[in-house]
Amino acid sequence: SERVRGGTLSELLAERFPGLPSPQGEDRPGIVHRLDAETSGVLVVARTEAAGVELKRQFAAREVKKTYCTIVYGEPRFDSDYIDKPIGRGKGSERVMILKEADGGRPAETFYRTMERLSVGSYLECEPRTGRTHQIRVHLESIGHPVVGDKLYRGKRTLRLPRNLGGKLAVDRHLLHAFRLEFTHPVTEERVAFEAPQPADMVRVLERLRLAATSDES
């Protein structure tokens, strides 16, 4: 659940568990699905070829339930909502954008819940129903609430806190965390779930925002 500097997860897995299957290609031993660079959290790794095949099938069939938590700019209009907007990569752009299907957009669906409204920012839980590149980040930007710290999608924005709470709040990554992953165990066929606690940087920002919200109320 932590970001590793100076190496990749694939390299770490290859060192600890020699002979892992490669359902995502020979350069990604054990990897069944991926998280965006800078996104923290839980992911599942296949130890056998059969497990890798079955887990890939579950992801493709949308049988895996993924729950992310994030901190965004502003306060969403709704306590919960369903974002259904196709996305795709524009020509010559590293960004993924909202695109019409006729222009190459692929169906993308994200459900979110507003867990806390904190004046200048909000804490959300998101459940992506599809697995497109940068999906949550793009969808939240499209409704005017990009992820705090995102360098690619509205990354120049900063959170402004009251002066007595330190003014500008700086972070060194986008605050998106894969909190929970639920799937069917490929061997026992039991439904299992795993969680990764909130990372320290998200906890720190939430504490500051809660203080700011309390200060606004007083």
C-alpha positions as CSV (number, residue, x, y, z in Angstrom):
1,S,0.0,0.0,0.0
2,E,3.0,2.3,0.0
3,R,4.8,4.0,-2.8
4,V,8.2,2.6,-3.4
5,R,11.0,4.9,-4.6
6,G,14.0,3.6,-6.6
7,G,12.2,0.4,-7.8
8,T,8.9,-1.0,-9.1
9,L,6.4,-3.3,-7.5
10,S,7.1,-5.8,-10.3
11,E,10.8,-5.9,-9.4
12,L,10.0,-6.4,-5.7
13,L,7.6,-9.2,-6.5
14,A,10.1,-11.0,-8.8
15,E,12.7,-10.8,-6.1
16,R,10.4,-12.2,-3.3
17,F,8.4,-14.7,-5.4
18,P,10.5,-16.1,-8.3
19,G,8.4,-17.8,-11.0
20,L,5.3,-15.7,-10.8
21,P,2.9,-15.8,-13.8
22,S,2.7,-12.8,-16.0
23,P,-1.0,-12.2,-16.9
24,Q,-0.1,-8.5,-17.9
25,G,3.1,-9.3,-19.8
26,E,6.5,-10.7,-19.0
27,D,7.7,-7.4,-17.6
28,R,4.9,-7.4,-14.9
29,P,5.2,-10.7,-13.0
30,G,2.2,-11.4,-10.8
31,I,0.4,-8.2,-11.7
32,V,-3.3,-8.6,-12.5
33,H,-4.3,-4.9,-12.5
34,R,-2.6,-1.6,-12.1
35,L,-2.9,1.6,-10.1
36,D,-2.0,5.0,-11.5
37,A,1.5,6.2,-10.7
38,E,1.3,8.1,-7.3
39,T,-2.0,6.3,-6.4
40,S,-1.5,4.4,-3.1
41,G,-3.5,1.5,-1.8
42,V,-4.3,-2.2,-2.2
43,L,-4.0,-4.4,-5.2
44,V,-4.2,-8.2,-5.9
45,V,-1.2,-10.3,-7.1
46,A,-1.5,-13.7,-8.7
47,R,0.8,-16.4,-7.4
48,T,-0.2,-19.1,-10.0
49,E,-1.2,-19.1,-13.7
50,A,-4.7,-20.3,-13.0
51,A,-5.2,-17.6,-10.4
52,G,-4.0,-14.9,-12.8
53,V,-6.4,-16.1,-15.5
54,E,-9.4,-16.2,-13.2
55,L,-8.6,-12.8,-11.6
56,K,-8.2,-11.2,-15.0
57,R,-11.6,-12.6,-16.0
58,Q,-13.2,-11.1,-12.9
59,F,-11.8,-7.7,-13.6
60,A,-13.0,-7.9,-17.2
61,A,-16.4,-9.0,-16.2
62,R,-16.7,-6.2,-13.6
63,E,-17.0,-8.7,-10.8
64,V,-14.4,-7.0,-8.7
65,K,-15.6,-4.2,-6.4
66,K,-13.1,-1.4,-6.0
67,T,-13.4,1.4,-3.5
68,Y,-11.2,4.4,-3.5
69,C,-11.0,7.4,-1.2
70,T,-9.8,10.8,-2.3
71,I,-9.7,14.5,-1.3
72,V,-11.0,16.9,-3.9
73,Y,-11.2,20.7,-4.4
74,G,-14.5,22.3,-3.4
75,E,-17.8,20.6,-2.3
76,P,-19.8,18.5,-4.8
77,R,-23.4,19.5,-5.3
78,F,-24.7,16.0,-4.5
79,D,-24.1,13.7,-1.5
80,S,-23.8,10.9,-4.0
81,D,-23.9,10.7,-7.8
82,Y,-23.2,8.5,-10.7
83,I,-20.8,9.8,-13.4
84,D,-21.4,8.1,-16.8
85,K,-19.1,9.8,-19.3
86,P,-17.0,8.1,-22.0
87,I,-13.3,8.9,-21.9
88,G,-10.3,8.4,-24.2
89,R,-6.9,9.8,-25.0
90,G,-6.7,12.8,-27.4
91,K,-4.3,12.8,-30.2
92,G,-0.8,13.8,-29.1
93,S,-1.9,14.2,-25.5
94,E,-0.8,12.5,-22.3
95,R,-4.1,13.5,-20.8
96,V,-7.2,11.4,-20.9
97,M,-10.3,13.4,-21.7
98,I,-14.1,13.2,-21.8
99,L,-14.8,12.2,-25.4
100,K,-17.8,11.2,-27.4
101,E,-17.9,7.6,-28.5
102,A,-17.7,8.7,-32.1
103,D,-14.4,10.4,-31.3
104,G,-12.9,7.3,-29.7
105,G,-14.3,7.6,-26.2
106,R,-14.9,4.3,-24.3
107,P,-17.7,3.9,-21.7
108,A,-16.7,4.8,-18.2
109,E,-18.8,4.8,-15.1
110,T,-17.9,6.0,-11.6
111,F,-20.2,6.2,-8.5
112,Y,-19.1,8.6,-5.7
113,R,-20.3,9.4,-2.2
114,T,-19.4,12.7,-0.4
115,M,-18.3,11.5,3.0
116,E,-17.2,14.9,4.4
117,R,-17.7,18.5,3.3
118,L,-14.8,20.6,4.5
119,S,-15.3,24.1,3.1
120,V,-12.4,24.4,0.6
121,G,-12.3,20.6,0.0
122,S,-14.2,17.4,0.4
123,Y,-13.5,13.8,1.2
124,L,-15.1,11.3,-1.2
125,E,-15.4,7.6,-1.6
126,C,-15.5,6.4,-5.3
127,E,-16.4,3.1,-6.9
128,P,-15.3,2.8,-10.5
129,R,-17.6,0.4,-12.3
130,T,-15.2,0.3,-15.3
131,G,-11.4,0.4,-15.3
132,R,-10.3,3.1,-17.7
133,T,-7.0,4.9,-17.5
134,H,-7.1,7.8,-15.0
135,Q,-10.9,7.2,-14.8
136,I,-11.6,8.6,-11.3
137,R,-9.3,11.6,-11.8
138,V,-10.9,12.5,-15.1
139,H,-14.4,12.0,-14.0
140,L,-14.0,14.2,-10.9
141,E,-12.3,16.9,-12.9
142,S,-15.2,16.8,-15.3
143,I,-17.7,17.8,-12.5
144,G,-15.4,20.6,-11.3
145,H,-13.8,18.8,-8.4
146,P,-10.4,17.6,-9.4
147,V,-8.3,15.5,-7.0
148,V,-6.0,17.5,-4.7
149,G,-2.4,17.4,-5.8
150,D,-3.0,16.1,-9.3
151,K,-0.3,17.4,-11.5
152,L,-2.0,16.4,-14.8
153,Y,-5.6,17.3,-14.1
154,R,-5.8,20.8,-12.7
155,G,-2.6,20.3,-10.9
156,K,-1.9,24.1,-10.6
157,R,-4.7,24.6,-8.1
158,T,-3.8,24.8,-4.4
159,L,-5.9,24.7,-1.3
160,R,-6.0,28.0,0.6
161,L,-6.5,27.7,4.3
162,P,-7.0,30.5,6.9
163,R,-3.8,32.2,7.7
164,N,-3.9,31.0,11.3
165,L,-3.8,27.4,9.9
166,G,-0.8,27.9,7.7
167,G,-2.3,29.4,4.4
168,K,-1.4,27.3,1.4
169,L,-1.5,23.5,1.7
170,A,1.1,21.7,-0.4
171,V,1.1,18.0,-1.3
172,D,3.6,16.0,-3.4
173,R,1.2,13.7,-5.1
174,H,-2.5,13.3,-6.1
175,L,-4.5,12.2,-3.0
176,L,-6.1,9.1,-4.4
177,H,-6.0,5.9,-2.4
178,A,-7.3,2.4,-3.3
179,F,-9.0,1.7,0.0
180,R,-10.8,-1.6,-0.5
181,L,-10.8,-4.5,-3.0
182,E,-13.4,-7.2,-3.0
183,F,-13.3,-10.3,-5.3
184,T,-14.0,-14.0,-5.4
185,H,-11.0,-16.1,-4.3
186,P,-9.8,-18.0,-7.4
187,V,-9.3,-21.2,-5.4
188,T,-11.8,-21.3,-2.5
189,E,-14.5,-19.4,-4.5
190,E,-15.2,-17.4,-1.3
191,R,-15.9,-13.7,-1.5
192,V,-13.0,-11.9,0.1
193,A,-12.1,-8.3,0.7
194,F,-8.9,-6.5,1.7
195,E,-8.3,-2.9,2.9
196,A,-5.4,-0.6,3.0
197,P,-5.5,2.1,5.8
198,Q,-5.4,5.8,4.7
199,P,-1.8,6.9,4.1
200,A,-0.2,9.4,6.3
201,D,-0.3,12.3,3.8
202,M,-4.1,11.9,3.3
203,V,-4.6,11.8,7.1
204,R,-2.5,14.9,7.5
205,V,-4.5,16.9,4.9
206,L,-7.9,15.7,6.3
207,E,-6.9,16.9,9.7
208,R,-5.9,20.3,8.4
209,L,-9.2,20.6,6.4
210,R,-11.2,19.7,9.4
211,L,-9.5,22.4,11.4
212,A,-10.2,24.9,8.6
213,A,-13.9,23.9,8.4
214,T,-14.2,24.4,12.2
215,S,-12.5,27.8,11.9
216,D,-15.0,28.9,9.2
217,E,-17.9,27.9,11.3
218,S,-16.7,29.9,14.3
